[in-house]
Amino acid sequence: MFEDEAGFGRINKPKACWCAKVKRPIVPCHHIREYRYAFGAIESLTGEHFFLVMPYCNTDCMNVFFEELSNEYPDDMILIVCDGAAWHKSTGLKIPQNIQLLPIPPYTPEMNPIEQIWKQIRSLGFKNVVFNSLDDVITHLCDTMNLLSNNMVKHISLRGWIEKCFLEAD
């Protein structure tokens, strides 16, 4: 599975939008900086996915995510492909027996297809939206993540080189 974290919050970055010709679009904006973090793992061949919304990106939250992921797939050995974030290498990291980490080289987000899933979630639910509270962000994030079907995740994340790795392993 490919794993990563992404921040979602009450600060927005205005995005392109359509409007009538010779009119200036009105896009809501605010400057509050409150975040929650989506931790996710996807399996590109089947589109299976697992997400948790956490308050921070740190070792403690990573431990909770790994424990929950391990519990979700208790009979599977899970190879987690992840970047080199500090909390992925922390001495306080508790990796369950059925999880093994495989780091990708630094500065290579293109090797982690879950990055495209974050882009899709932002496109589906976070363009030019102002949230009244952090709870609204969390609710909207969860609703948007629930829109992702296995077929959608597979379509977005499956790359030829990933498929080839698994086909050659058979």
DSSP file (Angstrom, degrees, kcal/mol; ACC not computed):
  #  RESIDUE AA STRUCTURE BP1 BP2  ACC     N-H-->O    O-->H-N    N-H-->O    O-->H-N    TCO  KAPPA ALPHA  PHI   PSI    X-CA   Y-CA   Z-CA
    1    1 A M              0   0    0      0, 0.0    80,-3.2     0, 0.0     2,-0.5   0.000 360.0 360.0 360.0 147.9    0.0    0.0    0.0
    2    2 A F  E     -Ab  42  81A   0     40,-2.8    40,-2.2    78,-0.2     2,-0.3  -0.859 360.0-165.0 -97.6 129.6    1.1    3.6   -0.6
    3    3 A E  E     +A   41   0A   0     78,-2.9    80,-0.4    -2,-0.5     2,-0.3  -0.880  19.3 141.4-121.4 147.0    0.9    5.8    2.4
    4    4 A D  E     -A   40   0A   0     36,-1.9    36,-2.6    -2,-0.3     2,-0.3  -0.970  34.0-126.4-166.5 172.1    0.9    9.5    3.0
    5    5 A E  E     -A   39   0A   0     -2,-0.3     2,-0.3    34,-0.2    34,-0.2  -0.942  19.1-172.3-127.4 151.0   -0.6   12.4    5.0
    6    6 A A  E     -A   38   0A   0     32,-2.0    32,-3.0    -2,-0.3     2,-0.4  -0.998  19.6-127.5-145.1 142.6   -2.2   15.6    3.8
    7    7 A G  E     -A   37   0A   0     -2,-0.3     2,-0.4    30,-0.2    30,-0.2  -0.714  22.9-179.2 -92.2 138.6   -3.4   18.7    5.7
    8    8 A F  E     +A   36   0A   0     28,-2.9    28,-2.5    -2,-0.4     2,-0.3  -0.998  22.7 130.0-133.3 136.6   -6.9   20.1    5.2
    9    9 A G  E     -A   35   0A   0     -2,-0.4    26,-0.2     2,-0.3   122,-0.1  -0.822  63.9 -64.4-162.4-161.1   -8.1   23.1    7.0
   10   10 A R  E    S+     0   0A   0     24,-2.4    22,-0.6    -2,-0.3     2,-0.5   0.291  95.4  89.6 -94.6   7.9   -9.7   26.5    7.2
   11   11 A I  E     -A   31   0A   0     23,-0.4     2,-0.3    20,-0.2    -2,-0.3  -0.906  63.0-166.1-100.4 133.9   -7.2   28.4    5.1
   12   12 A N        -     0   0    0     18,-0.8    18,-0.1    -2,-0.5   115,-0.1  -0.856  20.8-146.9-121.6 157.4   -8.0   28.4    1.5
   13   13 A K        -     0   0    0     -2,-0.3   115,-0.4    16,-0.1    16,-0.0  -0.975  34.5-117.4-117.8 114.6   -6.2   29.2   -1.7
   14   14 A P        -     0   0    0      0, 0.0     2,-0.3     0, 0.0    15,-0.1  -0.225  34.8-161.4 -54.6 137.7   -8.5   30.6   -4.3
   15   15 A K        -     0   0    0      1,-0.1    -3,-0.0     0, 0.0   112,-0.0  -0.729  29.1 -78.3-117.0 165.7   -8.7   28.4   -7.4
   16   16 A A        +     0   0    0     -2,-0.3     2,-0.3     1,-0.0    -1,-0.1  -0.306  53.8 172.7 -61.4 145.2   -9.9   29.1  -11.0
   17   17 A C        -     0   0    0     -3,-0.0     2,-0.3    10,-0.0    10,-0.0  -0.975  30.2-106.2-150.6 162.8  -13.6   29.2  -11.5
   18   18 A W        +     0   0    0     -2,-0.3     2,-0.3     7,-0.0     0, 0.0  -0.637  39.6 160.0 -91.4 147.9  -16.0   30.0  -14.3
   19   19 A C        -     0   0    0     -2,-0.3     3,-0.1     6,-0.1     4,-0.1  -0.967  46.7 -71.4-155.3 169.2  -18.2   33.2  -14.5
   20   20 A A    >   -     0   0    0     -2,-0.3     3,-1.6     1,-0.1     0, 0.0  -0.288  64.8 -88.3 -62.8 148.9  -20.1   35.2  -17.0
   21   21 A K  T 3  S+     0   0    0      1,-0.3    -1,-0.1     3,-0.0     3,-0.1  -0.266 112.2  17.4 -59.5 144.9  -18.0   37.2  -19.5
   22   22 A V  T 3  S+     0   0    0      1,-0.2     2,-0.4    -3,-0.1    -1,-0.3   0.565 104.2 109.2  64.0  14.9  -16.9   40.7  -18.4
   23   23 A K    <   -     0   0    0     -3,-1.6    -1,-0.2    -4,-0.1    -4,-0.1  -0.902  67.9-130.7-113.7 147.7  -17.8   39.8  -14.8
   24   24 A R        -     0   0    0     -2,-0.4    -4,-0.1    -3,-0.1     2,-0.1  -0.856  29.0-121.7 -95.6 126.0  -15.3   39.3  -12.0
   25   25 A P        -     0   0    0      0, 0.0     2,-0.6     0, 0.0    -6,-0.1  -0.378  16.3-138.3 -68.6 144.5  -15.8   36.1  -10.1
   26   26 A I        -     0   0    0     -2,-0.1     0, 0.0     2,-0.0     0, 0.0  -0.919  23.4-177.1-103.5 119.5  -16.4   36.4   -6.3
   27   27 A V        -     0   0    0     -2,-0.6   102,-0.1   -10,-0.0   101,-0.1  -0.972  25.2-123.8-120.6 124.2  -14.5   33.8   -4.4
   28   28 A P        +     0   0    0      0, 0.0     2,-0.3     0, 0.0   100,-0.0  -0.333  36.1 176.3 -66.2 148.5  -14.9   33.5   -0.6
   29   29 A C        +     0   0    0     99,-0.1     2,-0.3   -15,-0.1   101,-0.1  -0.995  13.0 175.4-152.5 146.5  -11.7   33.7    1.3
   30   30 A H        -     0   0    0     -2,-0.3   -18,-0.8   -18,-0.1   101,-0.0  -0.954  26.7-138.9-146.6 167.0  -10.5   33.7    4.9
   31   31 A H  E     +A   11   0A   0     -2,-0.3     2,-0.4   -20,-0.1   -20,-0.2  -0.072  53.1 130.0-123.0  34.0   -7.2   33.7    6.7
   32   32 A I  E     -     0   0A   0    -22,-0.6     2,-0.7     2,-0.1    -2,-0.1  -0.731  45.3-150.8 -87.1 136.1   -7.8   31.3    9.6
   33   33 A R  E     +     0   0A   0     -2,-0.4     2,-0.4   -24,-0.1    -2,-0.0  -0.767  39.7 136.5-114.1  87.1   -5.1   28.7   10.0
   34   34 A E  E     -     0   0A   0     -2,-0.7   -24,-2.4     2,-0.0   -23,-0.4  -0.997  28.1-177.1-128.1 135.0   -6.7   25.6   11.5
   35   35 A Y  E     -A    9   0A   0     -2,-0.4     2,-0.3   -26,-0.2   -26,-0.2  -0.895  23.0-169.4-132.4 157.2   -5.9   22.1   10.2
   36   36 A R  E     -A    8   0A   0    -28,-2.5   -28,-2.9    -2,-0.3     2,-0.5  -0.934  27.6-129.5-133.3 159.2   -6.6   18.4   10.5
   37   37 A Y  E     -AC   7  54A   0     17,-3.0    17,-3.5    -2,-0.3     2,-0.6  -0.925   5.1-146.5-119.8 131.2   -4.6   15.8    8.8
   38   38 A A  E     -AC   6  53A   0    -32,-3.0   -32,-2.0    -2,-0.5     2,-0.5  -0.839  12.3-162.8 -92.5 124.3   -5.8   12.9    6.6
   39   39 A F  E     +AC   5  52A   0     13,-3.3    13,-2.4    -2,-0.6     2,-0.3  -0.912  21.0 175.9-101.7 132.9   -3.6    9.8    6.9
   40   40 A G  E     -AC   4  51A   0    -36,-2.6   -36,-1.9    -2,-0.5     2,-0.4  -0.977  26.5-169.2-143.2 154.6   -4.2    7.4    4.1
   41   41 A A  E     -AC   3  50A   0      9,-2.1     9,-2.3    -2,-0.3     2,-0.3  -0.990  15.2-173.5-139.3 132.5   -3.1    4.1    2.5
   42   42 A I  E     -AC   2  49A   0    -40,-2.2   -40,-2.8    -2,-0.4     2,-0.6  -0.930  21.1-146.6-127.5 151.3   -4.1    2.9   -0.9
   43   43 A E     >  -     0   0    0      5,-2.7     4,-2.9    -2,-0.3     3,-0.4  -0.957  14.4-160.7-115.4 109.0   -3.6   -0.3   -2.8
   44   44 A S  T  4 S+     0   0    0     -2,-0.6   114,-0.2     1,-0.2    -1,-0.1   0.780  82.4  57.6 -67.2 -30.4   -3.4    0.7   -6.5
   45   45 A L  T  4 S+     0   0    0      1,-0.2    -1,-0.2   112,-0.1   109,-0.0   0.884 125.6  17.7 -69.7 -37.3   -4.1   -2.7   -8.0
   46   46 A T  T  4 S-     0   0    0     -3,-0.4   108,-0.2     2,-0.1    -2,-0.2   0.639  97.7-123.9-107.2 -19.6   -7.5   -3.1   -6.3
   47   47 A G     <  +     0   0    0     -4,-2.9   106,-0.2     1,-0.3    -3,-0.2   0.475  54.0 156.3  85.2   2.3   -8.3    0.4   -5.3
   48   48 A E        -     0   0    0     -5,-0.4    -5,-2.7    -6,-0.1     2,-0.3  -0.326  18.8-177.6 -59.5 145.6   -8.7   -0.6   -1.7
   49   49 A H  E     -C   42   0A   0     -7,-0.2     2,-0.4    -3,-0.1    -7,-0.2  -0.989  22.6-163.3-149.8 155.2   -8.1    2.4    0.6
   50   50 A F  E     +C   41   0A   0     -9,-2.3    -9,-2.1    -2,-0.3     2,-0.3  -0.985  14.5 179.9-143.3 126.4   -8.0    3.3    4.3
   51   51 A F  E     -C   40   0A   0     -2,-0.4     2,-0.3   -11,-0.2   -11,-0.2  -0.958   9.3-177.3-130.7 146.7   -8.2    6.8    5.7
   52   52 A L  E     -C   39   0A   0    -13,-2.4   -13,-3.3    -2,-0.3     2,-0.6  -0.993  21.3-138.3-136.4 141.9   -8.1    8.3    9.2
   53   53 A V  E     -C   38   0A   0     -2,-0.3   -15,-0.2   -15,-0.2    -2,-0.0  -0.901  30.6-178.8 -99.8 125.6   -8.4   12.0   10.1
   54   54 A M  E     -C   37   0A   0    -17,-3.5   -17,-3.0    -2,-0.6     3,-0.0  -0.837  35.7-126.5-125.2 158.2   -6.0   12.9   12.9
   55   55 A P  S    S+     0   0    0      0, 0.0     2,-0.3     0, 0.0   -20,-0.1   0.778  89.0  17.1 -76.4 -25.2   -5.2   16.1   14.8
   56   56 A Y        -     0   0    0    -19,-0.1     2,-0.7     2,-0.1   -19,-0.1  -0.905  67.1-122.3-140.2 165.3   -1.5   16.2   14.0
   57   57 A C  S    S+     0   0    0     -2,-0.3     2,-0.3     4,-0.1    30,-0.1  -0.876  70.4 109.3-106.7  93.4    1.2   14.8   11.7
   58   58 A N  S  > S-     0   0    0     -2,-0.7     4,-2.2    29,-0.1     5,-0.2  -0.898  83.1 -83.8-153.9-178.5    3.5   13.2   14.3
   59   59 A T  H  > S+     0   0    0     -2,-0.3     4,-2.5     1,-0.2    35,-0.2   0.893 121.5  53.8 -63.5 -42.0    4.7    9.9   15.6
   60   60 A D  H  > S+     0   0    0      1,-0.2     4,-1.8     2,-0.2    -1,-0.2   0.926 112.1  44.0 -60.9 -44.7    1.8    9.4   18.0
   61   61 A C  H  > S+     0   0    0      1,-0.2     4,-2.5     2,-0.2    -1,-0.2   0.870 111.6  54.1 -68.1 -36.0   -0.8    9.9   15.3
   62   62 A M  H  X S+     0   0    0     -4,-2.2     4,-2.8     2,-0.2    -2,-0.2   0.896 106.7  52.4 -63.4 -39.4    1.3    7.6   12.9
   63   63 A N  H  X S+     0   0    0     -4,-2.5     4,-2.3     2,-0.2    -2,-0.2   0.906 109.9  48.2 -62.0 -42.2    1.2    4.9   15.6
   64   64 A V  H  X S+     0   0    0     -4,-1.8     4,-2.6     2,-0.2     5,-0.2   0.931 112.0  50.0 -63.1 -45.2   -2.6    5.2   15.8
   65   65 A F  H  X S+     0   0    0     -4,-2.5     4,-2.8     1,-0.2     5,-0.2   0.939 111.7  47.1 -60.0 -48.1   -2.9    5.0   12.1
   66   66 A F  H  X S+     0   0    0     -4,-2.8     4,-2.7     1,-0.2    -1,-0.2   0.896 111.9  50.8 -61.1 -40.6   -0.7    1.9   11.8
   67   67 A E  H  X S+     0   0    0     -4,-2.3     4,-2.2    -5,-0.2    -1,-0.2   0.927 113.2  44.9 -63.4 -44.9   -2.5    0.2   14.6
   68   68 A E  H  X S+     0   0    0     -4,-2.6     4,-1.8     2,-0.2    -2,-0.2   0.897 113.8  49.6 -66.4 -40.6   -5.9    0.9   13.0
   69   69 A L  H  X S+     0   0    0     -4,-2.8     4,-1.5    -5,-0.2    -2,-0.2   0.920 110.8  50.4 -62.9 -44.2   -4.6   -0.2    9.5
   70   70 A S  H  < S+     0   0    0     -4,-2.7    -2,-0.2     1,-0.2     6,-0.2   0.900 110.9  49.0 -60.2 -42.1   -3.2   -3.4   11.0
   71   71 A N  H  < S+     0   0    0     -4,-2.2    -1,-0.2     1,-0.2    -2,-0.2   0.821 107.2  55.7 -67.9 -31.0   -6.5   -4.1   12.7
   72   72 A E  H  < S+     0   0    0     -4,-1.8    -1,-0.2     1,-0.3    -2,-0.2   0.830 121.7  27.9 -69.8 -32.0   -8.4   -3.5    9.4
   73   73 A Y  S >< S+     0   0    0     -4,-1.5     3,-1.4    -3,-0.2    -1,-0.3  -0.521  73.2 156.8-126.6  63.0   -6.2   -6.1    7.6
   74   74 A P  T 3  S+     0   0    0      0, 0.0    -1,-0.1     0, 0.0    -2,-0.1   0.761  74.3  47.6 -65.9 -25.4   -5.3   -8.5   10.4
   75   75 A D  T 3  S+     0   0    0     -3,-0.1     2,-0.3    -4,-0.1    -4,-0.1   0.409 100.5  83.1 -95.7   2.7   -4.6  -11.5    8.1
   76   76 A D  S <  S-     0   0    0     -3,-1.4     2,-0.6    -6,-0.2    -3,-0.1  -0.786  72.2-133.2-109.3 148.7   -2.5   -9.6    5.6
   77   77 A M        -     0   0    0     -2,-0.3     2,-0.6    22,-0.0    22,-0.2  -0.906  32.3-153.4 -92.4 122.6    1.2   -8.7    5.5
   78   78 A I  E     - d   0  99A   0     20,-3.7    22,-2.6    -2,-0.6     2,-0.7  -0.880  11.9-160.5-109.3 118.7    1.2   -5.0    4.5
   79   79 A L  E     - d   0 100A   0     -2,-0.6     2,-0.6    20,-0.2    22,-0.2  -0.877  15.3-156.5 -94.4 116.7    4.1   -3.4    2.7
   80   80 A I  E     - d   0 101A   0     20,-3.3    22,-3.2    -2,-0.7     2,-0.6  -0.859   5.0-159.1-100.6 116.0    3.8    0.3    3.2
   81   81 A V  E     +bd   2 102A   0    -80,-3.2   -78,-2.9    -2,-0.6     2,-0.3  -0.851  31.0 158.9 -91.6 120.4    5.5    2.5    0.6
   82   82 A C  E     - d   0 103A   0     20,-1.6    22,-2.4    -2,-0.6   -78,-0.1  -0.924  38.7-107.4-143.2 163.6    6.0    5.9    2.3
   83   83 A D        -     0   0    0    -80,-0.4    -1,-0.1    -2,-0.3    19,-0.0  -0.092  45.8 -92.2 -81.0-173.0    8.1    9.0    2.0
   84   84 A G        +     0   0    0     21,-0.1     5,-0.1    19,-0.1    -1,-0.1  -0.045  61.6 156.2 -97.0  32.5   10.9   10.1    4.4
   85   85 A A    >>  -     0   0    0      1,-0.1     3,-1.8     2,-0.1     4,-0.6  -0.227  54.7-113.9 -56.5 149.0    8.8   12.2    6.8
   86   86 A A  G >4 S+     0   0    0      1,-0.3     3,-1.2     2,-0.2     4,-0.5   0.861 116.1  54.8 -55.3 -40.3   10.4   12.5   10.3
   87   87 A W  G 34 S+     0   0    0      1,-0.3    -1,-0.3     2,-0.2   -29,-0.1   0.620 100.0  61.6 -74.3 -11.1    7.5   10.5   11.9
   88   88 A H  G <4 S+     0   0    0     -3,-1.8    -1,-0.3     1,-0.2    -2,-0.2   0.654 114.4  34.3 -81.2 -16.8    8.1    7.6    9.5
   89   89 A K  S << S+     0   0    0     -3,-1.2    -2,-0.2    -4,-0.6    -1,-0.2   0.310  87.8 132.5-117.8   5.1   11.6    7.2   10.9
   90   90 A S    >   -     0   0    0     -4,-0.5     3,-1.4    -5,-0.1    -3,-0.1  -0.236  60.1-133.8 -64.3 145.1   11.1    8.1   14.5
   91   91 A T  T 3  S+     0   0    0      1,-0.2    -1,-0.1     3,-0.0    -4,-0.0   0.713 107.6  60.8 -69.7 -18.5   12.5    5.8   17.2
   92   92 A G  T 3  S+     0   0    0      2,-0.1     2,-0.3     0, 0.0    -1,-0.2   0.427  76.8 119.8 -86.1   1.0    9.1    6.1   18.9
   93   93 A L    <   -     0   0    0     -3,-1.4     2,-0.7     1,-0.1   -33,-0.1  -0.504  51.6-155.4 -71.3 129.7    7.3    4.5   15.9
   94   94 A K        -     0   0    0     -2,-0.3   -27,-0.1   -35,-0.2   -28,-0.1  -0.894   9.7-166.9-109.2 103.3    5.5    1.3   16.8
   95   95 A I        -     0   0    0     -2,-0.7   -32,-0.1   -29,-0.0     4,-0.0  -0.811  19.9-126.5 -95.4 119.1    5.1   -0.8   13.7
   96   96 A P    >   -     0   0    0      0, 0.0     3,-1.8     0, 0.0    -1,-0.0  -0.133  26.6-105.3 -59.1 160.3    2.7   -3.7   14.1
   97   97 A Q  T 3  S+     0   0    0      1,-0.3    -2,-0.0   -20,-0.0   -20,-0.0   0.803 118.5  52.0 -58.3 -33.0    3.8   -7.2   13.2
   98   98 A N  T 3  S+     0   0    0    -21,-0.1   -20,-3.7   -19,-0.0     2,-0.4   0.224  98.4  79.4 -94.8  17.1    1.9   -7.3    9.9
   99   99 A I  E <   -d   78   0A   0     -3,-1.8     2,-0.4   -22,-0.2   -20,-0.2  -0.982  51.2-179.8-125.4 136.0    3.3   -4.0    8.6
  100  100 A Q  E     -d   79   0A   0    -22,-2.6   -20,-3.3    -2,-0.4     2,-0.3  -0.998  21.4-134.0-131.6 137.8    6.7   -3.4    7.0
  101  101 A L  E     -d   80   0A   0     -2,-0.4   -20,-0.2   -22,-0.2   -22,-0.0  -0.711  16.5-174.6 -95.2 140.9    7.9    0.0    5.7
  102  102 A L  E     -d   81   0A   0    -22,-3.2   -20,-1.6    -2,-0.3     2,-0.1  -0.912  19.0-149.2-130.4 103.8    9.5    0.6    2.4
  103  103 A P  E     -d   82   0A   0      0, 0.0   -20,-0.2     0, 0.0   -19,-0.1  -0.436   4.8-139.6 -76.6 146.7   10.7    4.2    2.0
  104  104 A I        -     0   0    0    -22,-2.4     3,-0.1     1,-0.1     4,-0.1  -0.627  39.0 -83.2 -93.3 162.0   10.9    6.0   -1.4
  105  105 A P    >   -     0   0    0      0, 0.0     3,-0.7     0, 0.0    -1,-0.1  -0.258  58.6 -87.2 -62.0 152.8   13.8    8.3   -2.2
  106  106 A P  T 3  S+     0   0    0      0, 0.0   -23,-0.0     0, 0.0     0, 0.0  -0.241 107.8  15.8 -59.8 148.0   13.7   11.8   -1.0
  107  107 A Y  T 3  S+     0   0    0      1,-0.1     3,-0.1    -3,-0.1   -24,-0.0   0.836  90.4 117.6  59.9  38.5   11.9   14.5   -3.1
  108  108 A T    X   +     0   0    0     -3,-0.7     3,-2.2     1,-0.1     4,-0.2  -0.435  19.0 152.7-129.7  60.2   10.1   11.9   -5.3
  109  109 A P  G >   +     0   0    0      0, 0.0     3,-1.9     0, 0.0     6,-0.3   0.765  69.2  72.1 -62.0 -21.8    6.3   12.5   -4.7
  110  110 A E  G 3  S+     0   0    0      1,-0.3     6,-0.0    -3,-0.1    -2,-0.0   0.698  89.9  60.7 -65.7 -16.2    5.7   11.2   -8.2
  111  111 A M  G <  S+     0   0    0     -3,-2.2    -1,-0.3     1,-0.2    -3,-0.0   0.483  95.7  67.4 -86.5  -2.9    6.6    7.7   -6.8
  112  112 A N    X   -     0   0    0     -3,-1.9     3,-2.1    -4,-0.2     4,-0.3  -0.863  64.7-169.3-120.6  96.4    3.7    7.8   -4.4
  113  113 A P  T >> S+     0   0    0      0, 0.0     3,-1.2     0, 0.0     4,-0.8   0.614  77.2  79.3 -66.2 -11.3    0.4    7.7   -6.2
  114  114 A I  H 3> S+     0   0    0      1,-0.3     4,-2.0     2,-0.2     3,-0.3   0.762  78.9  73.4 -66.0 -20.2   -1.6    8.6   -3.1
  115  115 A E  H <> S+     0   0    0     -3,-2.1     4,-1.7    -6,-0.3    -1,-0.3   0.865  94.3  51.9 -57.8 -34.5   -0.5   12.2   -3.8
  116  116 A Q  H <> S+     0   0    0     -3,-1.2     4,-2.1    -4,-0.3    -1,-0.2   0.795 103.9  57.0 -72.5 -28.0   -3.0   12.1   -6.7
  117  117 A I  H  X S+     0   0    0     -4,-0.8     4,-2.6    -3,-0.3    -2,-0.2   0.916 105.7  49.8 -67.6 -42.4   -5.7   11.0   -4.3
  118  118 A W  H  X S+     0   0    0     -4,-2.0     4,-2.5     1,-0.2    -2,-0.2   0.919 110.3  51.4 -60.1 -41.9   -5.1   14.1   -2.2
  119  119 A K  H  X S+     0   0    0     -4,-1.7     4,-2.2     1,-0.2    -1,-0.2   0.903 110.3  49.0 -61.0 -41.1   -5.4   16.2   -5.3
  120  120 A Q  H  X S+     0   0    0     -4,-2.1     4,-2.7     2,-0.2    -2,-0.2   0.913 110.2  50.4 -65.6 -43.2   -8.7   14.5   -6.2
  121  121 A I  H  X S+     0   0    0     -4,-2.6     4,-2.2     1,-0.2     5,-0.3   0.919 111.9  48.0 -61.2 -43.5  -10.1   15.0   -2.7
  122  122 A R  H  X S+     0   0    0     -4,-2.5     4,-2.2     1,-0.2    -1,-0.2   0.904 113.2  48.4 -63.6 -40.2   -9.1   18.7   -2.9
  123  123 A S  H  < S+     0   0    0     -4,-2.2     4,-0.3    -5,-0.2    -2,-0.2   0.891 114.0  46.3 -66.9 -40.0  -10.7   19.0   -6.3
  124  124 A L  H  < S+     0   0    0     -4,-2.7    -2,-0.2    -5,-0.1    -1,-0.2   0.857 134.1   4.6 -71.5 -35.9  -13.9   17.3   -5.3
  125  125 A G  H  < S+     0   0    0     -4,-2.2    -3,-0.2    -5,-0.2    -2,-0.2   0.476 119.5  55.3-135.6   2.2  -14.6   19.1   -2.1
  126  126 A F     <  +     0   0    0     -4,-2.2     2,-0.6    -5,-0.3     3,-0.5   0.188  63.2 121.2-131.3  20.5  -12.2   21.9   -1.2
  127  127 A K  S    S-     0   0    0     -4,-0.3  -115,-0.0     1,-0.2    -4,-0.0  -0.773  94.6 -20.1 -88.1 121.0  -12.2   24.4   -4.1
  128  128 A N  S    S+     0   0    0     -2,-0.6     2,-0.4  -115,-0.4    -1,-0.2   0.873  97.8 143.0  53.5  45.8  -13.2   27.9   -3.1
  129  129 A V        -     0   0    0     -3,-0.5     2,-0.5  -102,-0.1    -1,-0.2  -0.957  38.1-156.8-118.6 134.9  -15.0   26.8    0.1
  130  130 A V        -     0   0    0     -2,-0.4     2,-0.4  -101,-0.1  -120,-0.1  -0.949  13.2-151.7-108.9 129.3  -15.0   28.7    3.4
  131  131 A F        -     0   0    0     -2,-0.5     3,-0.1  -121,-0.1     6,-0.0  -0.829  11.2-149.0-104.0 139.0  -15.7   26.6    6.4
  132  132 A N  S    S+     0   0    0     -2,-0.4     2,-0.3     1,-0.1    -1,-0.1   0.750  80.1   5.1 -75.8 -25.0  -17.3   28.0    9.6
  133  133 A S  S  > S-     0   0    0      1,-0.1     4,-1.4   -99,-0.0    -1,-0.1  -0.967  72.5-108.5-152.6 165.3  -15.5   25.7   11.9
  134  134 A L  H  > S+     0   0    0     -2,-0.3     4,-2.4     1,-0.2     5,-0.2   0.836 118.9  60.1 -66.5 -32.8  -12.9   23.0   12.0
  135  135 A D  H  > S+     0   0    0      1,-0.2     4,-2.6     2,-0.2    -1,-0.2   0.878 101.9  53.4 -61.1 -36.9  -15.6   20.5   12.7
  136  136 A D  H  > S+     0   0    0      2,-0.2     4,-2.5     1,-0.2    -1,-0.2   0.887 107.6  51.1 -64.3 -38.2  -17.1   21.5    9.3
  137  137 A V  H  X S+     0   0    0     -4,-1.4     4,-2.8     2,-0.2    -2,-0.2   0.942 111.3  47.4 -61.8 -47.7  -13.8   20.8    7.6
  138  138 A I  H  X S+     0   0    0     -4,-2.4     4,-2.7     2,-0.2     5,-0.2   0.922 113.2  47.8 -62.4 -45.2  -13.6   17.4    9.2
  139  139 A T  H  X S+     0   0    0     -4,-2.6     4,-2.6     1,-0.2    -1,-0.2   0.932 114.5  46.3 -60.8 -46.1  -17.1   16.5    8.2
  140  140 A H  H  X S+     0   0    0     -4,-2.5     4,-2.5     2,-0.2    -2,-0.2   0.888 112.0  51.3 -65.6 -39.3  -16.6   17.7    4.7
  141  141 A L  H  X S+     0   0    0     -4,-2.8     4,-2.7     2,-0.2    -2,-0.2   0.934 111.8  46.4 -62.4 -46.9  -13.3   15.8    4.4
  142  142 A C  H  X S+     0   0    0     -4,-2.7     4,-2.1     2,-0.2    -2,-0.2   0.921 112.9  49.6 -63.0 -43.8  -14.9   12.6    5.6
  143  143 A D  H  X S+     0   0    0     -4,-2.6     4,-0.5    -5,-0.2    -1,-0.2   0.909 112.8  47.5 -60.4 -42.4  -17.8   13.0    3.2
  144  144 A T  H >< S+     0   0    0     -4,-2.5     3,-1.1     1,-0.2     4,-0.4   0.906 110.5  50.7 -68.1 -42.0  -15.4   13.7    0.3
  145  145 A M  H >< S+     0   0    0     -4,-2.7     3,-1.3     1,-0.3    -1,-0.2   0.864 105.2  58.5 -62.9 -34.3  -13.2   10.7    1.2
  146  146 A N  H 3< S+     0   0    0     -4,-2.1    -1,-0.3     1,-0.3    -2,-0.2   0.664  93.8  66.7 -70.6 -14.6  -16.3    8.5    1.3
  147  147 A L  T << S+     0   0    0     -3,-1.1     2,-0.6    -4,-0.5    -1,-0.3   0.688  79.3  99.1 -74.4 -18.1  -17.1    9.5   -2.3
  148  148 A L    <   -     0   0    0     -3,-1.3     2,-0.2    -4,-0.4   -99,-0.1  -0.594  59.7-164.3 -77.6 115.1  -13.9    7.6   -3.4
  149  149 A S     >  -     0   0    0     -2,-0.6     4,-2.4     1,-0.1     5,-0.2  -0.505  34.2-108.7 -88.2 164.9  -14.8    4.2   -4.8
  150  150 A N  H  > S+     0   0    0      1,-0.2     4,-2.6     2,-0.2     5,-0.2   0.896 121.7  52.7 -59.1 -39.7  -12.3    1.4   -5.2
  151  151 A N  H  > S+     0   0    0      2,-0.2     4,-2.6     1,-0.2    -1,-0.2   0.895 108.9  49.1 -64.1 -39.3  -12.6    1.9   -9.0
  152  152 A M  H  > S+     0   0    0      2,-0.2     4,-2.4     1,-0.2     5,-0.2   0.933 112.3  47.6 -65.7 -45.4  -11.9    5.6   -8.7
  153  153 A V  H  X S+     0   0    0     -4,-2.4     4,-2.6  -106,-0.2     5,-0.3   0.920 113.9  48.0 -61.8 -43.7   -8.8    5.0   -6.5
  154  154 A K  H  X S+     0   0    0     -4,-2.6     4,-2.4  -108,-0.2    -2,-0.2   0.930 111.9  49.6 -62.1 -45.7   -7.5    2.4   -8.9
  155  155 A H  H  < S+     0   0    0     -4,-2.6    -2,-0.2     1,-0.2    -1,-0.2   0.889 117.0  40.9 -61.3 -40.5   -8.1    4.6  -11.9
  156  156 A I  H  < S+     0   0    0     -4,-2.4    -1,-0.2    -5,-0.2    -2,-0.2   0.870 125.3  32.4 -75.3 -38.0   -6.3    7.5  -10.3
  157  157 A S  H  < S+     0   0    0     -4,-2.6     2,-0.4    -5,-0.2    -2,-0.2   0.690  85.2 104.0-101.8 -20.2   -3.4    5.7   -8.7
  158  158 A L     <  -     0   0    0     -4,-2.4     2,-0.3    -5,-0.3  -113,-0.0  -0.497  47.1-175.9 -73.1 125.8   -2.5    2.7  -10.9
  159  159 A R     >  -     0   0    0     -2,-0.4     4,-2.4     1,-0.1     3,-0.4  -0.842  36.2-116.6-115.7 154.1    0.6    3.3  -12.9
  160  160 A G  H  > S+     0   0    0     -2,-0.3     4,-2.7     1,-0.2     5,-0.2   0.885 115.4  53.1 -57.1 -40.9    2.2    1.0  -15.5
  161  161 A W  H  > S+     0   0    0      2,-0.2     4,-1.6     1,-0.2    -1,-0.2   0.825 109.1  49.5 -68.7 -29.3    5.3    0.6  -13.4
  162  162 A I  H  > S+     0   0    0     -3,-0.4     4,-1.7     2,-0.2    -2,-0.2   0.942 112.7  46.5 -70.8 -47.8    3.3   -0.5  -10.3
  163  163 A E  H  X S+     0   0    0     -4,-2.4     4,-2.5     1,-0.2    -2,-0.2   0.905 111.2  52.7 -59.4 -42.8    1.3   -3.0  -12.4
  164  164 A K  H  X S+     0   0    0     -4,-2.7     4,-2.5    -5,-0.2    -1,-0.2   0.890 104.8  55.7 -62.4 -40.5    4.5   -4.3  -13.9
  165  165 A C  H  X S+     0   0    0     -4,-1.6     4,-0.9     1,-0.2    -1,-0.2   0.908 113.3  40.8 -57.8 -42.6    6.1   -4.9  -10.5
  166  166 A F  H  X S+     0   0    0     -4,-1.7     4,-0.8     2,-0.2    -2,-0.2   0.853 113.3  52.4 -79.1 -34.3    3.2   -7.1   -9.4
  167  167 A L  H >< S+     0   0    0     -4,-2.5     3,-0.6     1,-0.2    -2,-0.2   0.899 109.9  49.3 -66.3 -39.7    2.8   -8.9  -12.7
  168  168 A E  H 3< S+     0   0    0     -4,-2.5    -1,-0.2     1,-0.2    -2,-0.2   0.767 105.1  59.4 -69.7 -24.7    6.5   -9.8  -12.7
  169  169 A A  H 3<        0   0    0     -4,-0.9    -1,-0.2     1,-0.2    -2,-0.2   0.734 360.0 360.0 -75.7 -21.6    6.2  -11.1   -9.1
  170  170 A D    <<        0   0    0     -4,-0.8    -1,-0.2    -3,-0.6    -2,-0.2   0.486 360.0 360.0 -73.1 360.0    3.6  -13.7  -10.0
